[in-house]
Amino acid sequence: MEDQMVKVVGERFCVPYTMELVVKRKLQSFSKSLYEAFDATGNFLLQVDGGVWKFQKKRVMKDPAGLPVATLREKALSWKHQWMIHQGESSERNHFLCTVQKSNALRIKNNLDVFLGNRYKDHGRDFHVTGSFSSLSFKVIRANTVIAEVRHNFTWGSCKGKESFKVKVYPEVDYAFIVALLVIMNESDGP
């Protein structure tokens, strides 16, 4: 079972059952958003915030204690909207977790490819995120198997900069990684 575990951000975010999450996004300014993830019973799990830093988007994911779990940075002037995810608040090579980029920069449908570690140029993608531009919903796929699903809940609050997503993460899949992909998918389309 250990070899089937999908741990990218950390093993502590993998649980042996299907996890239902609610992720709420609140637009704080033109370039700054706050994401908060809760489990099905309303327990606070993760927070992702940040803004534009030195001409690139930077988002820091924190656990309930406020400790940095991962940092998401958009590569400046990237044609395919490339993001790098590092452990904690680091930007060091030995804390690098993965690269996330649009599958094709010219497509309207928002698809992402995820490459783990420094294997970016060595082989194909490790994960594929396929979404619907019109509904802001997507699936995360690993080797032709869906490992997570995200559904956008449209409400009138969405028009006021408040959005909500329902996330289903399958057993032994790193839910922090899935929340990071949700943020990147949303930020790739947003300001």
C-alpha positions, 0 to 999 in steps of 0.5 A: 500500500505504501507504493500506492500512496500519493505523497507530494507535500507530505505523508501527514496529509494522506489519510486511509479514507476518501476525504471531503473538503470545502475550500473557500476563496476570498478575493482580498485585492486585485492580486491577493486571494485567501484560500481556506480548506475545511473538512466535512465537519468544519475543522480548519485544515489549511490556509493559502494566501499571498500576492504578487511578489517581484513580478510573480505570484507567490502563495504560501500554504500553512497548517492550522498552527500557522506553520508554512507547509508549501510555497507556490511560485509562478515563474515570471513571464512563463508562456505556459503559466509554470508554477514551482512548489517547494516545501515550507517557505523555501526556494532551495533546490533540495526542497523542490517538490514539483513543477505545474504548468498548462498542458498547452498554452493556446487551449481554452480548456484549462489542463495542467501537467505536474512533474515531480521533483527534478524529473521534469526533462527526464520523462513524461508528466506524473499527474494530469489535471483536466478541467472545464473552463466554463464550470471551474471544475476539474479532476486530478489523474495519475496513470489513468486513475482519478485520484481527486475531483474538484467541483466549483459551487457557484453562488451569488457570493462568487460575483463578490469575490467569494468562491467555494469548492467541494473537493473529493480526495481519494484514500492515500492521496495527499490532500495538501497537494490537491489544494495546491493544484486547486489554487494553481488552477484558479490562479492560472485563470484569475488575476 
